[in-house]
Amino acid sequence: MILDTAPFANYLGLFALICYILTLLPTILRIVFPATKKTELPKFLLKYRRQIGVIAFLFALGHGVLLLNKRNFDVFDSQTYSIYATGVVTLIVFALLAITSNDWSIKKMKKNWKKLHQLTYFAMFILVWHVIYTMWGHWSHITPLGVIGITGTTILFIARKLIERNKKS
């Protein structure tokens, strides 16, 4: 009997996405919904942002490993790259962020740490594409959660940036 790991891999992907969204929310909530500054949720998320981000990476790594194993990754097939590119790029960004999510890296990298961690916003846009493209035509019951979660977060991020830009001018 061969065990189908795809459903478990999809749940790991969803958990990774949820944890990742939680890392983005503190700043988005503070700027888009200023009343949330007084609540405990943004404070809690901000306090544990790096740990939640590392957990997101671990879930994403498990998601990727299980799916690559199931689908027999073929480096000589060009279609492989179109299917996996968004996931691999996102996983590389998550790996860089996870590896440097510690006090030692912050001290050593100084201003460059913050610049590196701006890659998280690049990953956010890639993830919108990743979730929609890789699940196109074979959505499961959890796919809408992922699509709504990452798309909604991305829209709120854009609103945040517009608010910040308007405050500067």
FINU-596476 format. One record per residue: x, y, z of N, C-alpha, C in turn; residue in three letters. Coordinates in pm, 1 decimal. Example, Ala and Ser with C-alpha at 12.3 -4.5 7.8 and 13.67 -1.06 7.14 Angstrom:
(atom (1319.0,-569.0,780.0),(1230.0,-450.0,780.0),(1320.0,-330.0,780.0),'ALA')
(atom (1285.0,-225.0,708.0),(1367.0,-106.0,714.0),(1290.0,3.0,787.0),'SER')
END
This chain:
(atom (83.4,-117.9,0.0),(0.0,0.0,0.0),(88.2,124.6,0.0),'MET')
(atom (64.4,213.6,-94.8),(138.3,339.2,-103.7),(52.8,448.2,-39.7),'ILE')
(atom (113.6,517.5,54.3),(44.1,622.8,126.3),(49.2,752.6,44.7),'LEU')
(atom (-65.3,814.2,21.4),(-72.0,940.8,-50.4),(-43.8,1053.7,48.8),'ASP')
(atom (72.4,1117.4,32.4),(112.7,1223.9,125.3),(67.0,1362.1,79.6),'THR')
(atom (3.2,1371.3,-38.3),(-37.7,1502.0,-91.3),(-131.7,1577.8,2.7),'ALA')
(atom (-234.6,1513.7,59.0),(-321.5,1590.5,150.4),(-244.8,1647.1,270.2),'PRO')
(atom (-156.5,1565.9,327.1),(-75.9,1613.5,440.2),(15.6,1727.2,395.8),'PHE')
(atom (75.4,1712.4,277.6),(161.8,1817.7,222.9),(83.1,1946.5,203.1),'ALA')
(atom (-39.8,1933.8,156.6),(-123.7,2053.4,137.5),(-155.7,2120.9,270.1),'ASN')
(atom (-180.4,2041.7,373.1),(-204.3,2100.2,505.5),(-78.6,2170.2,556.7),'TYR')
(atom (36.7,2109.9,535.1),(160.7,2175.9,575.7),(176.4,2309.3,502.5),'LEU')
(atom (142.2,2311.1,374.3),(147.2,2435.1,297.3),(52.5,2539.6,354.1),'GLY')
(atom (-67.6,2497.5,390.2),(-164.3,2590.2,449.6),(-113.9,2642.2,584.0),'LEU')
(atom (-58.8,2553.6,666.9),(-5.4,2597.2,796.6),(110.7,2694.8,776.4),'PHE')
(atom (195.7,2667.7,676.7),(306.2,2758.9,644.9),(251.6,2895.1,605.8),'ALA')
(atom (148.8,2893.9,522.8),(88.1,3018.3,476.5),(25.6,3096.3,591.4),'LEU')
(atom (-44.0,3027.6,679.3),(-106.0,3093.2,795.3),(1.3,3155.7,884.2),'ILE')
(atom (106.8,3080.3,913.2),(214.5,3134.3,997.2),(281.1,3253.4,929.3),'CYS')
(atom (301.5,3242.2,799.2),(362.6,3352.9,725.0),(274.4,3477.5,731.3),'TYR')
(atom (146.4,3461.2,710.7),(53.0,3574.8,718.2),(58.7,3637.6,857.4),'ILE')
(atom (69.7,3555.6,959.9),(78.4,3608.3,1097.1),(202.0,3695.6,1116.0),'LEU')
(atom (310.4,3667.4,1041.4),(430.2,3751.7,1052.5),(409.9,3886.9,985.6),'THR')
(atom (321.1,3892.8,888.4),(296.2,4018.1,816.1),(193.5,4107.3,885.4),'LEU')
(atom (107.0,4047.7,963.3),(-6.9,4121.2,1019.7),(25.1,4235.2,1115.9),'LEU')
(atom (124.9,4224.7,1204.1),(141.1,4333.2,1302.2),(152.5,4472.5,1239.2),'PRO')
(atom (237.5,4487.1,1140.8),(256.4,4618.3,1079.2),(135.8,4657.8,996.0),'THR')
(atom (81.2,4561.7,923.1),(-37.7,4590.4,841.8),(-152.2,4638.1,930.5),'ILE')
(atom (-178.1,4566.2,1039.0),(-287.3,4603.4,1129.4),(-265.4,4741.3,1190.3),'LEU')
(atom (-142.0,4768.3,1232.8),(-110.5,4895.8,1297.4),(-135.4,5014.0,1204.1),'ARG')
(atom (-105.4,4996.8,1076.2),(-116.9,5108.8,982.6),(-255.4,5115.1,918.0),'ILE')
(atom (-309.0,5002.1,873.8),(-438.2,5001.7,804.4),(-553.8,5016.0,902.9),'VAL')
(atom (-539.0,4955.5,1019.8),(-642.9,4961.9,1122.7),(-580.6,5015.2,1252.2),'PHE')
(atom (-558.4,5146.3,1261.6),(-486.7,5203.9,1376.6),(-546.0,5168.3,1512.9),'PRO')
(atom (-675.4,5141.7,1519.1),(-737.4,5107.1,1647.9),(-680.3,4977.7,1705.9),'ALA')
(atom (-620.5,4894.8,1621.6),(-565.3,4768.0,1671.0),(-437.3,4787.1,1750.8),'THR')
(atom (-379.2,4908.6,1746.7),(-257.6,4934.7,1825.2),(-281.2,4908.4,1973.2),'LYS')
(atom (-403.0,4929.6,2016.9),(-436.0,4915.6,2158.9),(-467.7,4771.0,2197.6),'LYS')
(atom (-478.8,4683.9,2100.2),(-512.9,4544.9,2130.4),(-386.6,4462.2,2151.4),'THR')
(atom (-405.4,4345.7,2206.3),(-291.8,4259.7,2238.4),(-242.7,4176.5,2119.4),'GLU')
(atom (-329.0,4150.4,2021.9),(-289.4,4063.3,1910.5),(-167.6,4114.8,1835.0),'LEU')
(atom (-166.2,4239.7,1788.0),(-45.9,4286.2,1716.5),(79.7,4283.0,1803.1),'PRO')
(atom (64.7,4315.1,1931.4),(179.6,4312.2,2022.5),(234.6,4170.3,2035.5),'LYS')
(atom (143.9,4075.1,2052.1),(183.4,3934.9,2064.2),(253.2,3887.0,1937.1),'PHE')
(atom (191.4,3916.5,1820.8),(248.6,3873.6,1693.2),(384.4,3937.9,1668.7),'LEU')
(atom (397.7,4064.1,1704.7),(524.3,4133.2,1686.6),(632.8,4072.8,1775.7),'LEU')
(atom (595.8,4040.5,1896.8),(692.4,3983.3,1992.1),(746.3,3849.1,1942.4),'LYS')
(atom (661.6,3769.7,1880.1),(701.4,3635.4,1837.4),(714.6,3622.3,1685.1),'TYR')
(atom (727.3,3733.6,1615.5),(731.1,3734.2,1468.6),(841.2,3644.3,1413.2),'ARG')
(atom (961.3,3655.4,1466.1),(1071.8,3574.7,1412.0),(1048.9,3425.3,1434.5),'ARG')
(atom (1000.7,3389.2,1552.1),(974.8,3248.1,1579.9),(864.1,3193.4,1489.6),'GLN')
(atom (760.5,3271.6,1469.8),(650.4,3229.5,1382.8),(701.1,3215.8,1239.7),'ILE')
(atom (790.1,3305.3,1198.4),(848.8,3296.6,1064.8),(931.5,3170.4,1045.5),'GLY')
(atom (1007.1,3132.1,1146.8),(1085.5,3008.3,1138.4),(992.1,2887.7,1130.4),'VAL')
(atom (884.7,2890.6,1206.3),(785.1,2782.8,1200.0),(723.0,2777.4,1060.2),'ILE')
(atom (694.6,2894.6,1001.8),(640.7,2899.4,865.3),(738.1,2832.2,768.7),'ALA')
(atom (867.5,2861.7,783.2),(968.4,2799.4,697.6),(968.7,2647.5,713.8),'PHE')
(atom (962.5,2599.5,837.3),(965.6,2454.5,860.5),(843.5,2385.8,798.7),'LEU')
(atom (727.5,2446.2,813.5),(607.4,2391.3,749.1),(623.6,2393.3,596.7),'PHE')
(atom (676.4,2503.5,542.3),(695.4,2514.9,397.4),(796.6,2412.5,347.3),'ALA')
(atom (901.8,2390.1,424.4),(1001.8,2290.4,387.4),(938.9,2151.6,382.8),'LEU')
(atom (861.1,2117.3,484.2),(791.6,1988.5,484.9),(696.6,1975.8,367.1),'GLY')
(atom (624.5,2081.6,337.9),(532.2,2086.1,223.5),(608.2,2058.0,94.0),'HIS')
(atom (718.0,2127.4,74.7),(796.2,2111.4,-47.4),(858.2,1974.1,-61.0),'GLY')
(atom (917.2,1924.6,45.2),(982.0,1792.7,40.8),(880.3,1683.5,9.1),'VAL')
(atom (766.2,1686.0,75.4),(664.5,1583.5,50.3),(611.9,1588.9,-93.1),'LEU')
(atom (588.9,1708.6,-144.3),(535.9,1719.3,-281.1),(640.8,1684.0,-386.0),'LEU')
(atom (765.0,1725.4,-364.1),(870.8,1687.6,-458.9),(890.0,1536.9,-461.2),'LEU')
(atom (884.2,1476.1,-346.1),(898.4,1330.3,-336.6),(783.3,1259.4,-407.8),'ASN')
(atom (662.6,1308.7,-389.2),(544.1,1246.3,-449.4),(543.7,1260.1,-601.2),'LYS')
(atom (587.1,1374.9,-649.6),(574.3,1404.2,-792.1),(699.6,1372.9,-873.4),'ARG')
(atom (796.8,1308.7,-815.2),(916.8,1268.5,-887.9),(978.7,1384.5,-966.4),'ASN')
(atom (1035.8,1477.5,-896.0),(1099.7,1595.5,-952.8),(1198.0,1555.1,-1063.3),'PHE')
(atom (1180.1,1608.9,-1183.1),(1264.3,1576.2,-1298.6),(1336.2,1702.2,-1346.3),'ASP')
(atom (1467.3,1709.7,-1321.2),(1543.8,1829.6,-1356.5),(1556.8,1849.3,-1507.2),'VAL')
(atom (1531.4,1745.3,-1586.6),(1544.5,1755.8,-1731.8),(1413.7,1788.8,-1802.7),'PHE')
(atom (1306.8,1804.3,-1727.1),(1177.2,1837.2,-1785.1),(1149.8,1986.2,-1763.7),'ASP')
(atom (1134.3,2061.7,-1873.4),(1114.0,2206.7,-1861.4),(983.6,2240.5,-1789.0),'SER')
(atom (883.5,2154.1,-1798.9),(757.1,2179.2,-1730.4),(775.6,2176.9,-1578.7),'GLN')
(atom (873.4,2101.1,-1532.2),(903.9,2095.1,-1389.6),(931.8,2234.6,-1335.6),'THR')
(atom (1007.6,2312.2,-1410.7),(1045.6,2445.0,-1364.0),(927.1,2540.6,-1358.3),'TYR')
(atom (837.4,2529.4,-1453.8),(720.8,2617.5,-1449.5),(629.4,2581.2,-1333.1),'SER')
(atom (624.8,2452.6,-1299.7),(539.5,2408.1,-1188.9),(599.2,2445.9,-1053.8),'ILE')
(atom (729.3,2426.3,-1039.1),(792.0,2439.9,-907.6),(862.5,2572.6,-882.5),'TYR')
(atom (878.7,2655.1,-984.7),(958.2,2777.5,-969.7),(909.7,2866.4,-856.0),'ALA')
(atom (780.2,2892.2,-849.1),(729.8,2983.6,-745.8),(751.7,2926.8,-605.7),'THR')
(atom (731.8,2796.6,-591.5),(753.2,2733.5,-461.3),(899.2,2733.3,-420.4),'GLY')
(atom (987.1,2703.3,-515.4),(1130.5,2698.4,-485.5),(1182.6,2838.1,-451.9),'VAL')
(atom (1143.3,2937.7,-529.7),(1187.3,3075.1,-502.2),(1139.6,3118.5,-363.8),'VAL')
(atom (1014.7,3091.7,-333.5),(960.6,3128.8,-201.9),(1034.1,3055.4,-90.8),'THR')
(atom (1060.9,2927.4,-111.1),(1131.0,2849.8,-8.9),(1272.7,2902.1,12.6),'LEU')
(atom (1339.4,2944.3,-93.3),(1473.8,3002.6,-79.7),(1466.3,3131.6,1.7),'ILE')
(atom (1368.5,3215.9,-28.2),(1351.8,3340.1,48.5),(1323.0,3307.1,194.6),'VAL')
(atom (1231.9,3213.5,218.2),(1199.8,3174.3,356.0),(1322.9,3119.0,427.8),'PHE')
(atom (1405.2,3041.9,356.5),(1527.1,2985.8,417.3),(1622.0,3097.6,459.8),'ALA')
(atom (1643.1,3195.2,371.2),(1729.8,3308.7,405.6),(1676.9,3383.8,527.3),'LEU')
(atom (1547.2,3403.7,530.7),(1486.9,3475.5,642.5),(1495.3,3393.6,771.3),'LEU')
(atom (1472.0,3264.0,761.4),(1476.1,3178.3,880.7),(1618.7,3169.6,937.0),'ALA')
(atom (1715.3,3153.6,848.4),(1855.3,3142.3,892.0),(1900.9,3269.3,962.6),'ILE')
(atom (1850.3,3382.9,919.7),(1894.0,3510.6,977.6),(1796.6,3566.4,1081.0),'THR')
(atom (1701.1,3487.6,1123.6),(1604.0,3534.0,1224.1),(1654.5,3505.3,1365.0),'SER')
(atom (1765.9,3565.8,1396.7),(1824.4,3549.2,1529.6),(1900.5,3676.6,1566.4),'ASN')
(atom (1925.5,3693.8,1694.2),(1990.8,3815.4,1742.8),(2131.7,3831.4,1686.8),'ASP')
(atom (2206.1,3720.9,1673.0),(2342.4,3726.4,1620.8),(2343.8,3785.9,1479.6),'TRP')
(atom (2251.7,3740.1,1393.2),(2244.9,3791.7,1255.7),(2209.1,3939.6,1253.7),'SER')
(atom (2118.6,3979.1,1341.6),(2079.7,4120.6,1347.8),(2201.3,4206.4,1383.0),'ILE')
(atom (2280.5,4160.8,1481.1),(2399.1,4236.5,1522.6),(2504.2,4240.4,1412.1),'LYS')
(atom (2528.9,4128.9,1348.7),(2633.0,4120.0,1245.1),(2594.2,4191.8,1116.3),'LYS')
(atom (2469.1,4181.3,1077.6),(2425.6,4235.9,949.0),(2383.8,4382.6,957.6),'MET')
(atom (2351.8,4430.0,1076.5),(2307.6,4567.8,1101.1),(2197.9,4610.0,1003.7),'LYS')
(atom (2219.8,4716.8,927.2),(2116.7,4767.2,835.9),(2084.4,4666.6,725.4),'LYS')
(atom (2180.2,4584.1,690.0),(2157.6,4485.1,584.3),(2056.9,4378.7,626.4),'ASN')
(atom (2042.1,4356.1,757.4),(1944.2,4258.8,805.3),(1804.0,4303.3,765.1),'TRP')
(atom (1776.1,4428.9,789.3),(1643.3,4481.5,755.3),(1621.1,4477.1,603.9),'LYS')
(atom (1724.0,4509.9,527.2),(1713.1,4503.7,381.0),(1684.1,4361.0,335.6),'LYS')
(atom (1754.8,4265.0,392.6),(1732.5,4124.5,357.0),(1590.2,4082.7,390.9),'LEU')
(atom (1542.9,4123.6,505.2),(1410.0,4082.9,549.0),(1296.7,4153.7,474.4),'HIS')
(atom (1332.0,4251.7,392.1),(1232.9,4311.1,302.1),(1193.5,4211.4,192.6),'GLN')
(atom (1274.9,4106.7,174.2),(1240.7,4001.1,77.0),(1108.0,3933.2,110.2),'LEU')
(atom (1065.8,3945.5,233.8),(939.2,3883.3,272.3),(823.2,3937.1,188.4),'THR')
(atom (832.2,4062.9,146.7),(724.4,4121.2,66.6),(728.6,4069.1,-77.0),'TYR')
(atom (847.4,4041.4,-126.9),(861.9,3975.6,-257.2),(797.0,3837.7,-250.6),'PHE')
(atom (826.3,3764.8,-142.7),(768.8,3630.4,-123.9),(617.2,3636.3,-118.6),'ALA')
(atom (563.1,3740.5,-58.5),(418.4,3753.7,-47.1),(353.2,3755.4,-185.7),'MET')
(atom (409.2,3833.0,-277.8),(352.3,3840.3,-412.4),(371.2,3708.5,-488.0),'PHE')
(atom (484.9,3645.0,-468.9),(509.7,3515.6,-533.6),(410.3,3411.3,-481.1),'ILE')
(atom (380.5,3416.7,-352.0),(288.6,3318.6,-292.8),(147.4,3328.6,-348.1),'LEU')
(atom (103.9,3448.7,-381.4),(-28.3,3461.9,-443.5),(-30.2,3378.5,-570.6),'VAL')
(atom (70.7,3398.7,-652.9),(81.1,3324.0,-778.4),(95.4,3173.5,-749.8),'TRP')
(atom (180.8,3138.8,-654.9),(207.4,2998.0,-623.1),(79.3,2924.0,-584.9),'HIS')
(atom (3.3,2981.1,-495.3),(-117.9,2913.3,-448.1),(-219.0,2898.1,-561.9),'VAL')
(atom (-240.6,3004.7,-635.6),(-340.3,2998.5,-743.2),(-293.2,2909.7,-857.4),'ILE')
(atom (-168.4,2927.6,-902.7),(-117.5,2854.6,-1019.7),(-103.3,2704.4,-993.6),'TYR')
(atom (-44.8,2668.9,-879.7),(-20.6,2526.3,-855.1),(-148.2,2449.7,-823.6),'THR')
(atom (-249.9,2519.5,-776.5),(-374.2,2450.6,-743.8),(-479.4,2463.3,-853.9),'MET')
(atom (-448.8,2537.7,-960.3),(-545.1,2560.9,-1066.8),(-595.4,2429.0,-1124.8),'TRP')
(atom (-724.9,2410.9,-1125.1),(-784.7,2292.1,-1185.0),(-801.6,2173.8,-1090.5),'GLY')
(atom (-739.4,2179.9,-974.2),(-757.7,2069.9,-878.0),(-755.3,2122.7,-734.4),'HIS')
(atom (-846.2,2217.9,-712.2),(-857.7,2275.5,-579.1),(-910.1,2173.1,-480.1),'TRP')
(atom (-858.5,2181.7,-359.2),(-911.2,2099.9,-250.6),(-997.2,2190.6,-162.0),'SER')
(atom (-1049.1,2134.6,-55.9),(-1132.4,2213.9,33.9),(-1053.6,2321.6,108.8),'HIS')
(atom (-920.6,2309.3,113.5),(-841.8,2410.2,185.4),(-786.0,2519.7,93.4),'ILE')
(atom (-791.3,2497.6,-37.7),(-735.1,2595.7,-131.1),(-798.5,2733.9,-116.8),'THR')
(atom (-931.6,2744.7,-107.6),(-989.7,2879.6,-91.5),(-936.0,2952.9,30.9),'PRO')
(atom (-908.0,2879.8,138.4),(-850.4,2943.6,257.5),(-715.9,3007.2,224.6),'LEU')
(atom (-633.1,2933.8,151.5),(-502.9,2985.7,112.8),(-513.7,3104.2,19.2),'GLY')
(atom (-600.1,3092.5,-80.5),(-617.5,3200.5,-178.0),(-669.7,3326.8,-109.4),'VAL')
(atom (-772.5,3312.2,-28.4),(-829.6,3427.9,41.6),(-728.1,3486.9,139.1),'ILE')
(atom (-658.8,3400.3,211.5),(-561.4,3447.6,310.4),(-448.7,3528.8,249.7),'GLY')
(atom (-381.9,3473.6,150.0),(-265.6,3543.5,94.2),(-307.9,3660.3,5.8),'ILE')
(atom (-418.0,3646.3,-66.8),(-464.1,3757.4,-151.2),(-513.2,3872.3,-63.4),'THR')
(atom (-590.1,3841.5,39.2),(-637.7,3945.2,130.9),(-522.8,4016.0,200.5),'GLY')
(atom (-423.4,3940.4,243.9),(-306.1,3999.3,309.3),(-230.3,4089.5,212.9),'THR')
(atom (-218.3,4045.4,89.1),(-147.6,4125.1,-11.4),(-222.7,4255.7,-39.8),'THR')
(atom (-354.0,4248.5,-47.9),(-434.2,4370.0,-68.2),(-418.2,4464.6,50.4),'ILE')
(atom (-419.3,4410.0,171.9),(-398.6,4493.5,290.4),(-257.7,4553.3,292.4),'LEU')
(atom (-159.7,4477.6,244.7),(-22.7,4529.5,236.2),(-16.9,4648.0,139.4),'PHE')
(atom (-82.8,4634.9,25.9),(-86.6,4744.8,-71.8),(-155.9,4866.1,-9.5),'ILE')
(atom (-264.5,4843.1,64.3),(-332.9,4952.9,133.8),(-237.9,5017.9,234.1),'ALA')
(atom (-162.8,4937.9,305.2),(-64.1,4989.5,401.1),(36.4,5080.8,331.1),'ARG')
(atom (88.7,5034.8,218.8),(187.7,5113.2,145.2),(127.8,5244.9,94.0),'LYS')
(atom (4.2,5240.1,47.8),(-62.6,5362.0,1.7),(-82.9,5461.3,117.5),'LEU')
(atom (-122.9,5409.6,232.8),(-141.2,5494.5,350.9),(-7.9,5557.9,390.7),'ILE')
(atom (98.6,5477.4,392.9),(230.2,5529.7,428.1),(275.7,5636.3,328.4),'GLU')
(atom (251.8,5611.9,200.3),(291.5,5708.4,96.5),(213.2,5838.8,112.2),'ARG')
(atom (83.9,5829.1,141.2),(1.8,5949.0,158.5),(42.8,6029.5,280.7),'ASN')
(atom (89.6,5963.3,385.2),(134.9,6033.3,505.4),(264.5,6111.7,478.5),'LYS')
(atom (347.9,6059.5,388.3),(475.1,6125.7,356.4),(454.1,6249.4,270.7),'LYS')
(atom (349.6,6248.2,188.5),(331.0,6363.5,97.3),(241.8,6470.6,153.7),'SER')
END
